[in-house]
């Protein structure tokens, strides 16, 4: 059942700690704010411009495992207001996340926008589909310009999500973002060099 994220995250032990540190009353109000699981245009735009995310799963021994997932910007697709999907690329062959999901389909995603200091947390129930099982969905998810072997489809049914506060997020930039930022300076530098060359 789709829920407010607090119903998943705020266990009795979490509530005890919130009481200890004086934040319980504020979060009680959040718990009464209603369920939030349908993605809006804001979440969709954010998700479909990410080139990576972190995914948490839990194995049979109860240990959590966090996996980095990366690709071309937009490789994580919003299928509808409660469904995400991506194509799993071949990696080192450990298949820890895949095995964990086959055992326990509860996953969490952590999506970062370092330059803007934003982060989105998503709770989802996840299904693994072999690449040849849904050719139509595979075609929709395939990134034509990304050179990787496709192995399976990962389908995520969103159960809840929450935006985190920006505090303590250190801005970081990709090479492409840095190149865009310094492009005017590089252009100006080239023009100055041409002017100096013409005057000598």
C-alpha positions, 0 to 999 in steps of 0.5 A: 500500500502506498504511504507517507514515508514516515510510516516506513521510516519512523519505527518505534526506536526512531520515535524514541530517539526523536523524543530524546532529542526533542523533534518528535512533536514536529514529526508527529505533524508530518505523520498527519500530513497525508500520504505522498507517493504519486510523483508530480512534475517536479519529481519527474523532472528531477528524476529524469535528469539524473545520471546516477543514484544510490539504491539500498537493498537488504540480503538474507542475513539482514545486512543492508547493501548500497549500490551505485547506479549510473548511466546517461542522464535520464536512464532512470525513467518515470513510467507513470506517476507511481512507477520507475524503471531502468535497464540494468547494465552488465557490471562485475557479475556479483549481482548482490542487488539483484539477489537481494531484490529477489529475496526482499523486494523492498528498496530505497533510492537516493537521488542527488543533485549536488550543484543545486544541493537537492536530494530525493529519497524514494521507497519502492517495491521492486521487480526484476524482469529479464531483458527479453520478457518485455521488449516494448518496455526494454525499447523505451528504457534503452539508451541508444548512445550508452555503450553497455550490455543490457541484462535485465529491467528493474521495475520500481513501484513507488510506495513513498518519497521525501525531499531532504533538506539541503544542509550539509550537501557539498556542491560537486560538478560533473565535467560537463557541468564545469565545461558549461560554466567555464565556456564563456571564460574560455571564449573570452580568453580565445578572443583576447589571444586573437586580439593580442595576436592581431596587434603584434 
